[in-house]
Amino acid sequence: MIRLLIVDDEKIIRRGLQSVIERQFPDRFNYRFAENGQEALELLIREPADILITDIRMPIMDGIELLEHLQDHPVKPEVILLSGYNDFAYAQKGIRYAVKDYLVKPVVREELFAALERLIREIRAREEQADGTGENASLLAAELVTLHLTQMDAGEALTPNKLKQAGLEWLDAGYTLGLILRRNGGLQAGSTDAASFRNQIAELLQGHADWLLTRDGKGGTMMLARDPVLFRRLAEQWRRHAYGSQLRIATSDSVQGIGQIRWAYSQAKQTLKYGILLSERDVLDHTILSERNEKHAVPVELIQRILNLLGMGRGDEIKQLLNQILDVSTISSCEIGYLERISQLFNEELFDKLYSIYGYKVLDQLRTYANVGHIGNFDRFGDYCTAVGQLIDSLDRFIQNRREQAPTEQNTMQKVLHYLQTHYADDLNMAVVSNHFSLNYSYFSYAFQEYSGESFSNYVRRLRLDKAKELLVHSDLKVYEISDQVGFENVKHFTRIFKETEGITALEFRSQRRLFETQA
């Protein structure tokens, strides 16, 4: 596993990063944590890390000081620098210390994932390079093909003459590219395991002509074959030898020439994604992508409805919604992007929002089912559906338990409403009030709406308007004086809000109500 050290002085950020990363990369990292640079340095002295994610602003020793000390270390981790300040001066210092990425808080998930993907590829490439230093020179052709695939500026790495010298002239006549992995083993593996895996495949292919086995530069195994039937024969042979696992092979269409290798590779990568829907097949060819629905609407509203039902004792309704969202007949007829988008929405509209509300209190549930974060972590669609259902059931029970503790929370919300009714004229916002009652900002927003039935800003605005209407009817204060007394930032804002809400101006309201009282 890749050793990852996360350094931040806020526990909720350290654990939050772990939760987000685990869902995207389950079982990929061995995690350690530190509160500041000094503590991180002590951990790194005892055991190096492969990747370091560190904040800049920390007590005792900040992130830049930590990087300075690391320059003397014999084994330096790859560094991702975090900062709550979009300050280019910090980025410049990071560049000086060979920082690989600089991310501004709050961290964007996609940017973090992209940074980690790049570092994982670099680490795997170094491992494989170290593992391959003693390999026979006959593998030079395979290395050249990998270079041609992975290096955009490789240029003429494989000229016709070099292809002939390497015995690869058959590529010009046409070939199929296949990605090969062990079921439940994934594309990524340690360098020793990957080399052993390729050796096992090579043994099974002995006696066959016009094939090449090599790396894809991302920790995976790639094969080029003149005859696409060879992939099916390989799968049959592997099954017959019973190596303790099954193969999954995803192939491209037939292409001609080494110049088409990136196109063929992208086809095979896309084909590989369909393994979750076609778990019974060992070999997936690119033709399975044709005649699939590309325009089916993703059920965003149904996922949002699940969020609203959690903790309400309506588990049967939640299961019905899940069955509707993950309907196998619909998903099997759509291109894989439809299922990927559903998986993404579960993360964004459900799991991430619950984390923003409950913080570290919900981390145990999210961490237990971290692999739910991406469909690529599953070999079978049924396994993915089961895991999603189990996580949502766990979250449902968690929120139900929280609701059972509601009397204490309701008492707090009663105090909040009383506070607002007596301080409505003050400069109020959610941050001020949540801090006054020592409540998490995100949780306060959720709990207030749950208790009062409306958002904090709507409640305060309505409260101020009600007080303003009382003063309009029962005092002779001018409109700007009333606006100031009830807490509006200026009279222009007050008159606009009043007209939008009541349909008439404040003076018209005063005149009308006083006329009614006179007639009564």
C-alpha positions in Angstrom: 0.0 0.0 0.0 1.1 3.6 -0.6 2.0 5.4 2.6 0.1 8.7 3.0 0.7 11.2 5.7 -1.9 14.0 6.2 -0.8 17.0 8.2 -3.3 19.6 9.4 -4.0 21.2 12.8 -7.8 20.6 12.5 -8.9 17.0 13.2 -12.1 17.3 11.1 -10.0 18.3 8.0 -7.6 15.4 8.5 -10.4 12.9 8.9 -12.5 14.5 6.2 -9.6 14.2 3.7 -9.2 10.5 4.7 -12.9 9.9 4.2 -13.0 11.5 0.7 -9.8 9.8 -0.4 -10.9 6.4 0.9 -14.1 6.5 -1.1 -12.2 7.2 -4.3 -9.2 5.0 -3.6 -10.3 2.2 -1.2 -7.5 0.0 0.2 -4.9 2.0 -1.7 -3.3 4.0 1.1 -1.9 3.4 4.6 -2.8 6.5 6.5 -1.0 8.4 9.2 -1.8 11.8 10.7 0.0 14.8 12.3 -1.3 18.0 13.8 1.7 20.1 12.9 5.1 20.1 11.0 7.1 19.0 14.1 4.9 16.0 14.7 5.0 15.1 11.0 8.8 15.3 11.0 9.0 12.9 13.9 6.7 10.4 12.2 8.8 10.7 9.0 12.0 10.0 10.8 10.6 6.8 12.2 9.0 5.7 8.9 9.1 7.5 5.5 5.9 8.3 3.6 5.3 8.1 -0.2 2.9 11.0 -0.3 2.6 14.0 2.1 -0.5 16.2 2.2 0.2 19.2 4.4 -1.5 22.5 5.3 0.7 25.6 5.4 -0.8 27.5 8.4 -0.1 25.4 11.5 1.2 26.1 15.1 4.6 25.0 16.3 6.0 24.3 12.8 4.1 25.3 9.6 4.1 23.5 6.3 6.9 25.5 4.7 9.2 24.9 7.6 8.4 21.2 7.4 9.4 21.2 3.7 12.7 23.0 4.6 13.6 20.3 7.1 12.7 17.5 4.6 15.3 18.7 2.1 17.9 16.9 4.3 16.0 13.7 4.4 17.3 10.8 2.4 13.8 9.6 1.4 11.5 12.5 0.5 7.8 12.1 0.0 5.8 13.5 -2.9 4.1 16.7 -1.5 0.7 18.2 -2.0 0.5 21.6 -0.3 -2.9 22.9 1.1 -3.6 26.5 2.0 -6.6 28.5 3.2 -5.2 31.5 1.4 -4.8 31.8 -2.3 -1.4 33.3 -1.9 1.0 33.0 -4.8 4.0 33.6 -2.5 3.3 30.3 -0.8 3.0 28.6 -4.1 6.4 30.0 -5.1 8.0 28.6 -1.9 6.3 25.2 -2.7 7.8 25.2 -6.2 11.2 25.8 -4.7 10.8 22.7 -2.6 9.6 20.6 -5.6 6.0 20.5 -4.4 3.9 18.5 -6.9 0.6 20.3 -6.3 -0.8 23.3 -4.6 -4.5 23.2 -3.6 -6.5 26.0 -2.1 -9.0 25.2 0.7 -11.8 24.2 0.6 -10.2 21.5 -1.5 -12.1 20.6 -4.8 -12.5 16.8 -4.8 -11.7 16.4 -8.5 -8.4 18.4 -8.1 -7.4 16.3 -5.2 -8.1 13.1 -7.0 -6.3 14.2 -10.1 -3.2 15.1 -8.0 -3.2 11.8 -6.3 -3.7 9.9 -9.5 -0.6 11.6 -11.0 1.4 10.7 -7.9 0.2 7.1 -7.9 1.3 6.7 -11.5 4.7 8.2 -10.8 5.2 6.0 -7.8 4.2 2.8 -9.7 6.3 3.7 -12.6 9.4 4.1 -10.4 8.6 0.7 -8.7 8.3 -1.0 -12.1 11.4 0.6 -13.4 13.4 -0.6 -10.4 11.9 -4.0 -10.7 12.7 -4.2 -14.4 16.3 -3.1 -14.3 17.5 -6.7 -14.4 15.1 -7.9 -17.1 16.4 -9.4 -20.3 17.2 -7.0 -23.2 14.6 -8.9 -25.2 11.9 -6.8 -23.5 13.3 -3.6 -25.0 10.5 -3.7 -27.7 7.9 -3.8 -25.0 9.5 -0.9 -23.2 9.5 1.1 -26.5 5.8 0.4 -27.0 5.0 1.6 -23.5 7.1 4.7 -24.1 5.2 5.4 -27.3 1.9 5.1 -25.4 2.7 7.2 -22.4 5.0 9.9 -23.7 3.2 12.5 -25.9 6.6 13.8 -27.0 8.2 10.4 -27.7 8.2 11.3 -31.4 9.7 8.5 -33.5 10.4 6.2 -30.6 9.3 3.3 -32.9 10.3 4.0 -36.5 9.6 1.3 -39.1 13.2 0.2 -38.9 13.0 -0.2 -35.1 9.7 -2.0 -35.4 11.4 -4.5 -37.8 14.4 -4.9 -35.6 12.1 -5.6 -32.6 10.0 -8.1 -34.6 6.9 -5.9 -34.4 6.4 -5.2 -38.1 3.1 -7.1 -37.9 1.6 -4.0 -36.0 1.3 -2.3 -39.4 -0.9 -5.0 -40.7 -3.4 -4.6 -37.9 -3.7 -5.5 -34.2 -6.0 -5.4 -31.2 -5.1 -3.9 -27.9 -6.2 -5.5 -24.7 -6.0 -4.5 -21.0 -5.6 -7.5 -18.7 -6.2 -7.7 -15.0 -7.1 -10.2 -12.3 -10.7 -10.1 -11.1 -10.8 -8.6 -7.6 -7.2 -7.6 -8.1 -7.7 -4.3 -10.1 -5.4 -2.7 -12.6 -3.0 -1.5 -9.8 -0.6 -3.9 -8.1 2.8 -3.8 -6.6 5.7 -4.0 -9.0 6.7 -7.5 -8.0 3.1 -8.8 -8.3 2.7 -7.1 -11.7 5.9 -8.6 -13.1 4.9 -12.1 -11.8 1.4 -11.7 -13.4 2.9 -10.9 -16.8 5.3 -13.8 -16.5 2.3 -16.1 -15.9 0.5 -14.7 -18.9 3.7 -15.1 -21.1 4.0 -18.8 -20.1 0.4 -19.4 -21.3 1.0 -17.6 -24.6 4.1 -19.6 -25.5 3.8 -21.2 -29.0 1.5 -18.4 -30.3 2.9 -15.8 -32.8 2.5 -12.0 -33.2 1.7 -10.8 -29.7 3.4 -8.4 -27.3 2.9 -8.1 -23.5 3.9 -4.9 -21.8 3.0 -2.2 -19.2 0.5 0.6 -19.8 2.6 3.0 -17.7 -0.2 3.2 -15.0 0.5 0.0 -13.1 -1.6 -2.1 -15.6 -0.8 -4.9 -18.0 -1.4 -4.4 -21.7 -1.2 -6.8 -24.6 -1.1 -6.3 -28.4 -2.2 -9.2 -30.6 -2.5 -9.6 -34.3 -5.3 -12.1 -33.9 -8.0 -10.9 -31.4 -9.0 -14.6 -30.8 -5.8 -14.9 -28.8 -7.4 -13.0 -25.9 -10.2 -15.6 -25.6 -7.6 -18.4 -25.7 -5.7 -16.7 -23.0 -8.8 -16.4 -20.8 -9.6 -20.1 -21.3 -6.0 -21.1 -20.5 -6.0 -19.0 -17.4 -9.3 -20.6 -16.2 -7.9 -24.1 -16.9 -4.7 -23.4 -14.8 -6.8 -22.1 -11.9 -4.3 -19.5 -10.7 -6.7 -18.6 -7.8 -8.3 -15.7 -9.7 -10.1 -15.0 -12.9 -9.0 -12.8 -15.7 -10.8 -9.7 -17.0 -9.7 -8.6 -20.5 -11.0 -5.5 -22.3 -10.1 -5.1 -25.9 -10.2 -2.3 -28.5 -11.3 -2.4 -32.1 -8.6 -3.5 -34.6 -6.3 -0.7 -35.5 -3.2 -0.4 -37.8 0.2 1.0 -37.0 1.9 2.1 -33.7 0.5 5.6 -34.2 -3.0 4.3 -33.3 -2.0 2.9 -30.0 -3.3 5.7 -27.8 -6.7 5.6 -29.6 -6.9 1.8 -29.1 -5.8 2.2 -25.4 -8.6 4.7 -24.8 -11.1 2.3 -26.3 -10.0 -0.6 -24.2 -10.1 1.6 -21.0 -13.7 2.6 -21.8 -14.6 -1.0 -22.6 -13.1 -2.1 -19.2 -15.7 0.0 -17.3 -18.5 -2.2 -18.6 -17.1 -5.2 -16.6 -19.3 -4.2 -13.7 -22.4 -4.8 -15.9 -21.1 -7.9 -17.6 -19.5 -9.7 -14.7 -20.0 -13.2 -16.3 -17.7 -12.3 -19.2 -13.9 -12.8 -19.1 -13.4 -10.9 -22.3 -15.1 -7.7 -23.2 -14.7 -6.3 -26.7 -15.4 -2.8 -27.8 -18.5 -3.7 -29.7 -20.4 -3.8 -26.4 -20.4 0.0 -26.4 -22.6 0.2 -29.5 -26.4 0.7 -29.4 -26.5 2.0 -25.9 -28.7 4.8 -24.7 -26.7 8.0 -24.3 -29.5 10.3 -23.4 -31.3 8.8 -20.4 -32.0 11.4 -17.7 -30.1 10.9 -14.5 -32.5 10.7 -11.4 -31.1 13.6 -9.4 -34.4 14.3 -7.7 -34.7 10.7 -6.5 -31.3 10.8 -4.8 -32.2 14.1 -3.2 -35.4 12.6 -2.0 -33.4 9.8 -0.2 -31.5 12.5 1.7 -34.8 14.0 2.9 -36.1 10.6 4.0 -33.0 9.5 6.0 -33.7 9.1 9.7 -37.5 9.4 9.3 -38.3 5.8 9.8 -39.2 5.3 6.2 -36.8 2.6 5.2 -39.2 0.9 2.8 -39.6 4.1 0.8 -35.8 4.5 0.7 -35.4 1.0 -0.7 -38.0 1.6 -3.3 -36.2 4.8 -4.4 -32.9 2.9 -4.5 -34.4 0.1 -6.6 -35.7 2.8 -9.0 -32.4 4.6 -9.2 -30.3 1.4 -9.7 -32.8 -0.4 -11.9 -30.6 -3.0 -13.7 -32.7 -3.0 -16.9 -32.3 0.8 -17.3 -28.6 0.8 -16.4 -27.8 -2.2 -18.6 -29.3 -0.4 -21.6 -27.3 2.9 -21.0 -23.7 3.8 -21.7 -21.5 3.5 -18.6 -21.4 7.3 -18.1 -25.0 7.0 -16.8 -24.0 4.7 -13.9 -20.8 6.8 -13.3 -23.0 9.9 -13.0 -25.3 8.2 -10.5 -22.3 7.1 -8.4 -21.0 10.7 -8.5 -24.4 12.1 -7.4 -24.6 9.7 -4.5 -21.2 11.2 -3.4 -22.2 14.8 -4.0 -25.9 14.9 -3.1 -25.9 12.4 -0.3 -22.7 11.4 1.3 -20.9 14.7 1.0 -23.9 16.6 2.2 -24.3 14.4 5.3 -20.7 14.9 6.1 -21.1 18.7 5.8 -24.0 18.4 8.3 -22.7 15.9 10.8 -18.9 16.3 10.3 -16.7 13.6 11.9 -19.6 12.0 13.7 -20.7 10.3 10.5 -17.1 9.3 9.4 -17.3 5.8 10.8 -20.3 4.9 8.5 -18.6 6.5 5.4 -15.3 4.9 6.1 -16.7 1.4 6.6 -18.2 1.6 3.1 -15.4 3.7 1.5 -15.4 1.6 -1.7 -18.9 2.8 -2.5 -17.3 6.1 -3.7 -16.6 4.8 -7.1 -18.1 2.0 -9.3 -14.6 1.0 -10.5 -14.1 -0.6 -7.1 -16.6 -3.3 -7.9 -16.5 -6.3 -10.2 -20.3 -6.8 -10.2 -23.1 -4.4 -10.3 -25.0 -6.4 -7.7 -22.2 -6.0 -5.3 -22.2 -2.2 -5.8 -26.0 -2.1 -5.3 -25.7 -4.1 -2.1 -22.9 -1.9 -0.7 -24.8 1.3 -1.5 -27.9 -0.1 0.2 -25.9 -1.1 3.3 -24.3 2.3 3.6 -27.6 4.1 3.2 -29.2 1.8 5.7 -26.3 2.5 8.1 -26.7 6.3 7.6 -30.5 6.0 8.1 -30.0 4.3 11.5 -27.4 6.9 12.5 -29.7 9.8 11.7 -32.6 8.0 13.4 -30.5 7.7 16.5 -29.6 11.4 16.3 -33.3 12.3 16.0 -34.0 10.3 19.2 -31.7 12.7 20.9 -33.8 15.6 19.6 -35.2 16.8 22.9 -31.8 18.2 23.8 -31.4 19.7 20.4 -35.0 21.1 20.5 -34.2 22.8 23.7 -31.2 24.4 22.1 -33.3 25.5 19.1 -35.9 27.0 21.5 -33.1 29.1 23.0 -31.9 30.1 19.5 -35.4 31.4 18.6 -35.6 33.3 21.9 -32.2 34.8 21.2 -33.3 35.9 17.7 -36.5 37.4 19.0 -34.6 39.6 21.5 -31.6 40.4 19.3 -33.3 40.7 15.9 -32.0 44.3 15.5 -28.3 43.2 15.9 -26.0 42.4 13.0 -27.1 38.7 12.8 -25.8 35.9 10.6 -25.5 32.1 11.0 -21.9 32.2 11.9 -22.5 34.7 14.8 -25.4 32.7 16.2 -24.0 29.2 15.7 -20.8 30.4 17.5 -22.8 31.9 20.3 -24.4 28.5 20.9 -21.2 26.5 20.2 -22.8 24.6 17.3 -21.1 23.4 14.0 -22.1 25.9 11.3 -23.3 23.3 8.8 -25.2 21.3 11.4 -26.7 24.5 12.8 -28.1 25.4 9.3 -29.7 21.9 9.0 -31.0 21.8 12.6 -32.5 25.3 12.4 -34.5 24.6 9.3 -35.5 21.2 10.7 -36.9 22.8 13.8 -38.3 26.1 12.5 -39.5 24.9 9.1 -37.6 27.6 7.2 -34.1 28.8 6.6 -32.2 31.0 9.0 -32.2 34.0 6.7 -35.9 33.7 5.9 -36.7 33.4 9.6 -34.7 36.5 10.5 -36.1 38.5 7.6 -39.7 37.5 8.5 -39.1 38.4 12.2 -37.7 41.8 11.3 -40.6 42.5 8.9 -43.1 41.5 11.6 -41.5 44.0 14.1 -41.4 46.7 11.4 -45.1 46.2 10.7 -45.9 46.7 14.5 -43.9 49.9 14.5 -45.5 51.2 11.3 -49.0 50.8 12.9 -48.3 51.7 16.5 -45.6 54.4 16.2 -45.0 57.6 14.3 -41.4 56.7 13.5 -40.2 57.5 10.0 -39.6 54.6 7.6 -35.8 54.9 7.8 -35.9 55.0 11.6 -38.0 51.8 11.6 -35.6 50.2 9.1 -32.7 50.9 11.4 -34.5 49.8 14.6 -35.4 46.4 13.3 -32.0 45.6 11.9 -32.1 46.1 8.1 -28.7 47.3 6.7 -30.3 50.4 5.0 -33.7 51.8 4.2 -33.4 51.1 0.5 -33.0 47.4 1.3 -35.9 47.5 3.8 -38.3 49.2 1.4 -37.5 46.7 -1.4 -37.9 43.7 0.8 -41.1 45.1 2.3 -42.7 45.7 -1.2 -41.6 42.3 -2.5 -43.1 40.6 0.6 -46.3 42.6 1.3 -47.1 43.8 -2.3 -47.4 47.4 -1.1 -45.0 50.0 0.3 -44.3 50.5 4.0 -46.2 53.9 4.0 -49.2 52.3 2.1 -49.2 49.5 4.7 -49.3 52.1 7.6 -52.1 54.1 5.9 -54.1 51.0 5.2 -53.8 49.4 8.6 -54.6 52.7 10.5 -57.7 53.2 8.3 -58.9 49.7 9.2 -58.4 50.3 12.9 -60.3 53.6 12.6 -63.2 51.9 10.9 -63.2 49.1 13.4 
